[in-house]
Amino acid sequence: MASNDSTSKTIIVALVLCIVCSVFVSTAAVMLRPAQQANKDLDRKTNILAAAGMLQEDVSVEEQFSGISTRAVDMATGKFTDAVDVATYDQRKAAKNPAMSDDLGDADLAKIGRLAKYMVVYVVEGDAGIEKIILPIKGYGLWSTLYGFVALESDLNTVAGLGFYEHAETPGLGGEVDNPAWKAKWVGKQSYDAENQQALTVIKGSVDSSRPGAVHQIDGLSGATLTSKGVDNLIKFWMGEQGFAPFLANLRAGEA
Ligand SMILES: Cc1cc2nc3c(=O)[nH]c(=O)nc-3n(C[C@H](O)[C@H](O)[C@H](O)COP(=O)(O)O)c2cc1C
C-alpha cells in the first residue's frame, strides 16, 4: 500500500482541494450576484434621495423612490429620449465607448474626457407637475473623479441639494465635500442668473451674503482649494451649455 506521504497523493489532495475551493468560490460569486446588484441599486437610489434632500430614515428607500421616474436625456437635443433602456443603460460605460459618447476636446471643463450621448436623470413628479429634478454630475478634483448628483426645485433653478457618492479626495481636506454642513450651503442657491446664464460658483473663502451674486455662490473648502476648484468646474460644466442647460431650458418651455 502506498504511503500517505507519497508525492502523487499530496498532489491529488492539493488538486482536489483546489477544485473544491474554486467551485465553492465561483458558486458563491454567481449566487451573490443578484444580491450585490440589488444592494448597488439600493445604494444608487439612497444617494439620489439624499442629494435631493428627500431621504427619510423611517420609510423604505423603494417606497420613497416609487414617486421618482427615471428618464434618459439626449445631450445633443436636450430632450428626453427612449433611445436607451434606463433599466439597463450604464452611462459610465457609455462614456468610455466612442460609439456612445463624444470627445469633449477643449470644452472639457470638468476633465471627464468624453460625454455620454445619453444621461439618466430622475424626475420627482406631483399633481402640479415636476417637483424636483435630480441630475448626475461628475468631474475631476485633485486626486480623483467625483461622482454625484445635484437636485433642482420645480423652478429648475433653485438648488435642492448636492452630494457626491464616490471620490478619492483626502479625508479632512477635499473629502469635506461630504460634510453635511458644506452640502447644506448649496441648498437654496440659484443656478441661473436673470439672463438665464449659468452662474453657480464655488468661490475661494466665504460668501458675503450682503453682496450681489451671493445667491449663486458657495464657500470654498478651506485647505482644499484644488478640490473646490474641481467642484466649481464640474458644476459649471454640468449646469452649462455642454451639460444640462439646454435640457433645463427645454423643460421650462415644456418642450423636453
Ligand atoms: C497629503 C495631502 C493631501 C491633500 N489633499 C488635498 C485634497 O484632497 N484636496 C485639496 O484641494 N487639497 C489637498 N491638499 C492640499 C493641496 O496640496 C493644496 O495645498 C491646497 O489645495 C491649497 O488649498 P488652500 O489654498 O485652501 O490652502 C493635500 C495636501 C497634502 C499634503
The ligand as an ORCA input file, in Angstrom:
! r2SCAN-3c Opt
* xyz 0 1
  C      -1.292     64.657      1.836
  C      -2.026     65.830      1.252
  C      -3.320     65.650      0.786
  C      -4.033     66.714      0.242
  N      -5.293     66.525     -0.212
  C      -5.970     67.544     -0.769
  C      -7.284     67.355     -1.292
  O      -7.892     66.281     -1.234
  N      -7.869     68.433     -1.875
  C      -7.271     69.643     -1.986
  O      -7.853     70.556     -2.550
  N      -6.063     69.855     -1.459
  C      -5.385     68.832     -0.873
  N      -4.146     69.040     -0.371
  C      -3.624     70.409     -0.329
  C      -3.199     70.891     -1.683
  O      -1.949     70.368     -1.964
  C      -3.135     72.429     -1.653
  O      -2.196     72.826     -0.725
  C      -4.471     73.022     -1.243
  O      -5.452     72.624     -2.161
  C      -4.431     74.516     -1.189
  O      -5.602     74.921     -0.517
  P      -5.668     76.265      0.346
  O      -5.239     77.359     -0.600
  O      -7.101     76.393      0.766
  O      -4.724     76.056      1.483
  C      -3.420     67.994      0.169
  C      -2.120     68.164      0.644
  C      -1.426     67.098      1.172
  C      -0.027     67.322      1.660
*
